[in-house]
């Protein structure tokens, strides 16, 4: 499991370390896993070149809409499930969701 965790985390590590490397160190061969110097000025330059504040505001608008919609729909579904009378050994929620993957 540790090996799989490292394999899945490595691209994120590589992306971050490449973003903080100096320009001349990015395309060196063989590639270095640990940068010799760390520079965060590329983040400042990117923020100045594009309107990331607008992008983040749009993302938060979509996120807020999705959260409100998900909570609202979930409340209606939960109310509907609360009206079922449980006559079996397991609740209907588990019956609907779990029986498709685990037949008896």
ZICOR-V664123 format. One record per backbone hydrogen bond with DSSP energy under -0.5 kcal/mol. CO is the residue of the C=O (numbers start at 0). NH is the residue of the N-H. E is the energy in kcal/mol with one decimal. If there is no record, write none. Layout:
BEGIN
co:nh:e
CO:NH:E
CO:NH:E
END
This chain:
BEGIN
co:nh:e
0:4:-2.3
1:5:-2.4
2:6:-2.5
3:7:-2.4
4:8:-2.0
5:9:-2.0
6:10:-0.6
8:11:-0.5
8:12:-2.0
9:13:-3.0
10:14:-2.3
11:15:-2.2
12:16:-2.8
13:17:-2.2
14:18:-1.6
15:19:-1.1
16:20:-0.6
17:20:-0.6
19:38:-2.9
21:24:-1.2
21:25:-0.7
22:25:-0.9
22:26:-0.5
24:27:-0.7
32:34:-0.5
39:42:-1.0
39:43:-1.1
40:44:-2.5
41:45:-2.3
42:46:-2.2
43:47:-1.9
44:48:-2.1
45:49:-1.9
46:51:-0.5
49:51:-1.4
50:53:-0.6
50:54:-1.5
51:55:-2.6
52:56:-2.2
53:57:-2.4
54:58:-2.1
55:59:-2.5
56:60:-2.0
57:61:-2.2
58:62:-2.6
59:63:-2.6
60:64:-2.3
61:65:-2.4
62:66:-2.3
63:67:-2.5
64:68:-2.4
65:69:-2.6
66:70:-2.6
67:71:-2.3
68:72:-2.6
69:73:-2.5
70:74:-2.0
71:75:-1.7
72:76:-2.3
73:77:-2.7
74:78:-2.2
75:79:-2.1
76:80:-2.5
77:81:-1.8
78:82:-0.8
79:82:-0.8
80:83:-1.0
84:86:-0.8
90:94:-1.6
91:95:-2.6
92:96:-2.3
93:97:-2.4
93:98:-0.6
94:98:-0.9
97:100:-0.6
97:101:-1.6
END
